[in-house]
Amino acid sequence: MKNNISRKSFLRQGTALFGGALIAPYTSLTPFISESQREPIRMMYNENPYGPSRIAKKAMQKAFSESNLYTMRIARNEFTDLIADQNNVDSDHITIGFGSREILNKAAMMNGIDNGEMISPQLTFEAINQYAKKAMNTKVKRIAMRNDLHIDLEKMASSITKNTKMIYICNPNNPTGLALDSNELESFCKEVSKKIVVFIDEAYHEYAIGDGYNTMTHLIGADNKIIISRTASKVHGLAGLRVGYAISSPKVASRLKTYLNGSLNVVGLRAAIASYRDDKFQAFSIEKNNQARKIVTDHLDKRGIVYLPSHTNFIFLKTGMEIQKFQPAMKKHGVIVGRPFPPYTAWCRLSMAKPEEMKFFNQGLDKVLSV
Ligand SMILES: Cc1ncc(COP(=O)(O)O)c(C=O)c1O
């Protein structure tokens, strides 16, 4: 019956009304489910478990009714202007892609067309390296990590030859979650971009701000070779809708645009426009991520398990067990963790789920490692 509010739902509404004015609008009310009925928890793809925001969903619903029209161009221009404004550059510095992966791939394409070799860290996000190698037949030189698993900027710079035309830096890096020292990265970018393209992937930018990390957008000038990519897939929780962007000089942007598929969609763009204006949802997602990370790192500290200080929504931890064994073992405990990252196969990349779900990782870890 419509007006028959149960005691339970009354109490839930009460909590929403009085308990958590900020948090309640975003948390779903899930009924109690026993462990054996529970779907495995996704801790493998660095997704935002709360997204898309309510405001983004509303924008999507509105956009459904214009899905028969080619209005994605209008939406793309609106999103371009918004991103330009938020990053203090003119709109001709911005390129919108079908996810940031399109930007990564097309940068690799550009480099391949120029017959350039590429330099990339040994341990990093693979998309650009794979596209360069497989689609463009590009030689990709992989540079070993420092002992502390940071990207070795010195070694990267000294590995440049006359054939190198692009260098890839993911900051904060995936899968380590580590952020580079801002001053060192800035000097590196200034020096190296005099000669070749420096591609900085800032997919986790929003999670990292104000935590010993700095964006390199302030280095983008009227005519230099730095490309910075960002995505709506992470803190904005829009991974399935495929929206990403690049910030570069207008010259590089206009070349990148010639290679794009032109396959943006109006629903994704409208969601992104709404989400990038929705500061509250971003703050909420970051706060929840910090809580989830603390639940895991407290547990790892207690157990003496080594992990890297994360500036992202995932943690790279050394379980000491081969990931090929660890991954299926954790799945039995209802948690899906990240793929292998050779040669660091005794490590695991763990993406944050909701704070209340992280206990399932901690409990699973205890069981799996005690065998
Ligand atoms: C470092 C990094 N760059 C880029 C991407 C791709 O994101 P998008 O969904 O925008 O293609 C990811 C996705 O996990 C990532 O981790």
The ligand as a Gaussian input file, in Angstrom:
#p B3LYP/6-31G(d) Opt

LIG

0 1
 C       45.898000       5.981000     -16.029000
 C       44.692000       5.780000     -16.861000
 N       44.559000       6.476000     -17.983000
 C       43.494000       6.329000     -18.778000
 C       42.491000       5.432000     -18.468000
 C       41.353000       5.267000     -19.423000
 O       40.250000       5.936000     -19.005000
 P       39.028000       6.233000     -19.962000
 O       37.883000       5.517000     -19.360000
 O       38.893000       7.705000     -19.950000
 O       39.344000       5.749000     -21.352000
 C       42.577000       4.683000     -17.301000
 C       41.533000       3.720000     -16.952000
 O       41.576000       2.957000     -16.050000
 C       43.720000       4.858000     -16.481000
 O       43.885000       4.157000     -15.354000

